[in-house]
Amino acid sequence: MVLLYVAPAEQEKLFIQKLRQCCVLFDFLSDPLSDLKWKEVKRAALSEMVEYITHNRNVITEPIYPEVVHMVSELNSILPKGINIHNIILVSVFFQFAVNMFRTLPPSSNPTGAEFDPEEDEPTLEAAWPHLQLVYEFFLRFLESPDFQPNIAKKYIDQKFVMQLLELFDSEDPRERDFLKTTLHRIYGKFLGLRAYIRKQINNIFYRFIYETEHHNGIAELLEILGSIINGFALPLKEEHKIFLLKVLLPLHKVKSLSVYHPQLAYCVVQFLEKDSTLTEPVVMALLKYWPKTHSPKEVMFLNELEEILDVIEPSEFVKVQEPLFRQLAKCVSSPHFQVAERALYYWNNEYIMSLISDNAAKILPIMFPALYRNSKTHWNKTIHGLIYNALKLFMEMNQKLFDDCTQQFRAEKNKEKAKSKEREEAWIKIENLAKSNPQVSSDACMCACVNVK
């Protein structure tokens, strides 16, 4: 029977029956072809209830509550003693959601192998998704319904419920994680009393991920939720929020699977800096501390994030970090990996960054000039040559006198290096000739000569 095709007085009773019907679980994994008829019946019932709760008002009202007294016997075991009959409809919905969703996730399909590459690898999809998707949709419509009452629901959406929901974020199925992200975000918005607990438990997931497992499938989705949460933080920022940035978010840059969640992480970091510019110095110094030494693709990610930070940096904060920051950029420009050098040189196409450089050229140009000049002649990639010439031209137009001074200083340093190199070469020739002319010369004499060469 279809809910909308029965008399209004019968709709409530039929709705209860369909809720009860959808608490039955089926085996999609070991025997996908079993109970095909009943699987389809459940799928149709779930789909119908999604439509019913989405397009109809007053479906979660007092007249329907007494009908839930006849809910399945399993429901009676979780009903608190003395529960008001008008609240039972909420329990029935939560029970239906919990029975279908809260489960032990299967072991990772690749627990010790190479890290998951979202562009190359196929995720392991949830076999029961035809039902799970509709259960998620139904529960979301329930949370978003104008008839939903958080004051009643908070008895059932509690810390235990949230904890079980967070455990599901480790699902390998990206479709499930996407629904979980939306569901948790709705709960965070509607239940003020659970907000601190949700943030704390997300922190704990991150701590385990950073310092213990280095494996969790839902880090990107959790960071996406946090991006919205951070955006809503009141000013001035609480100390606990600053600690979260410095002790939790920034260490996430260390993990080898950074590429899976880096865009969401960078967004969270920039949100913090837009809220409180005084956090810029510790954030930039932490990025420089965690800067990858041998992983070029990861280095490109750091350069992307650093440019996002520079886009929102205050000039007063920029001067605090400019020297260590541009020393790192000079190393990147000198990188033999052309993508790293190219990404660093693209900073000179950013108008705001160029204005910051122009205001502080006396400090920045002496740091950057040697790397730019040297690589304009020695880098193997022709594209890099063009980008370096562009950067040098901008520096020259910015401050001709300073540019000339840096050029002269660089040439003087090069001449010193050449003179030293020539001295060393002549000394080694002298030692070689000495050894040839007197084969019996003692090893001590050679050692003394070597010391003089150095």
Steps between C-alpha positions, in 0.01 A plus 500: 500500500619850415492759779344777293229271359344409833266708712674763717387316813680185376821671389643519851450128563646406161799728558572314825474164323745609233745623763480160668541324168820692428665378820552159334857453373603304190824336388652685203856376542526121533181425304398800285231303316311390811161653593490714187125553529516617861803716435300679234201532735722667761660727240158609375377563857805711582463698179133560571570620856764742373242655268232496770705680763641747245176618343253477788461716808384388844616141452695509827218616726323374810218308328749257349690430823250258663515274195870438566415316823473189284856543367713189460601322818864599450399862543351434844840390629653843435208715620583683825260426786227759538545639148223735387288334234523815287878452465496140377487598131845653537638182653354295216679710239831490691463126549441448128807712423720332763404144399587568137803728536694425819709198415856376514681612186688232304881497527691729267538352153868605500611551863877482446542571131564822309293802597164541326516720191154645425598564137632149434338258747139385517341521848329198656128573472240399758301202370181602684504852356157471328350492851757706690466797267126519559540461877741794500265705282205422726690595816623825343147595394390420854763733648411774251122469544321810632330265748833382648537593867863501628385531861335159478758346268796586727398212726589260220761685295755494780876456536479126437301560180757756380790268584347218294440743214863617507626140487325460164719774347767233451279336235681447171189595303522874410121513449441401861758747630328778306164423668672472839657842449161660436333309785763596759494860384121513548533351848774751588274784389189385689646366828698773677574274795687252279727748321795488741476119515498470119808722469679303774431164335613629159821616673548149638455348154766738365740422786472126436544559127813717542682316777377139481333364188566747213195339344142629502263533207298797624759769576400714199131491593569581867718794394222621270261505796760683707541760225135600550535484879812723501322746273238542774741550791434819696774760548729522683594135451498283811833359614375144436442587133853639462643186662296290256660685208857473630490153656257313273454663159862595432647155589263351240750634244748233611297198390608334176141480367464881509387515136168331588384784727732796435246739334268469802790539744631812324149650507477447878842661558413806287166534682689529829733767362207701368353486851824591681798635307731468804504123436683553170855478637459167687311354202763597242786387725325164552461456123870572453579252777294226333617591147561178302864423423474225237133494388458745210121461448451570871726804467272635227205461741686701764569773243129509409402538865766760567368716216148474645641620833687788334177604328347581842813600696519841664807709403592531868505119531682451170813681623527251789532200268640643177863393547453129586214483250703632207802290595273200447369647173859546382558128560183419306607717205826301496321164507591264214135389500355747251146494649633618837706778341212596270248518786732718708562737209125540442497707821638784285169499307303579818436874529452506877817297563690732265379801698630338821833422331524856366450648847772274642734465202808600703462179705362266234707574189840415660352163605345417163754649257772230520249217441331685214820607326673163536203300372436738211812347346519150646145362536429222252141604423446781248161595647673572830747728319210712372335524842831595665565774244151634573570504876838671450341759271235579761768538767700730273195719428418503870834643617773548238770612748440208737499262204837636381644471853387136523649430157837645601496316832415172327783547248743583780400182682541301178848647447593407858378144439700480177814625674458248781437222251813595306703504823380152589574370152853643503565358847392152390725523193786597731433198724479271197833630365659465843387137520632426150839660564552330836319163525655442843332810648339417830124479539527765772640749251209431262252543780651838590475606137135389486422707808655804333286441191186513707 
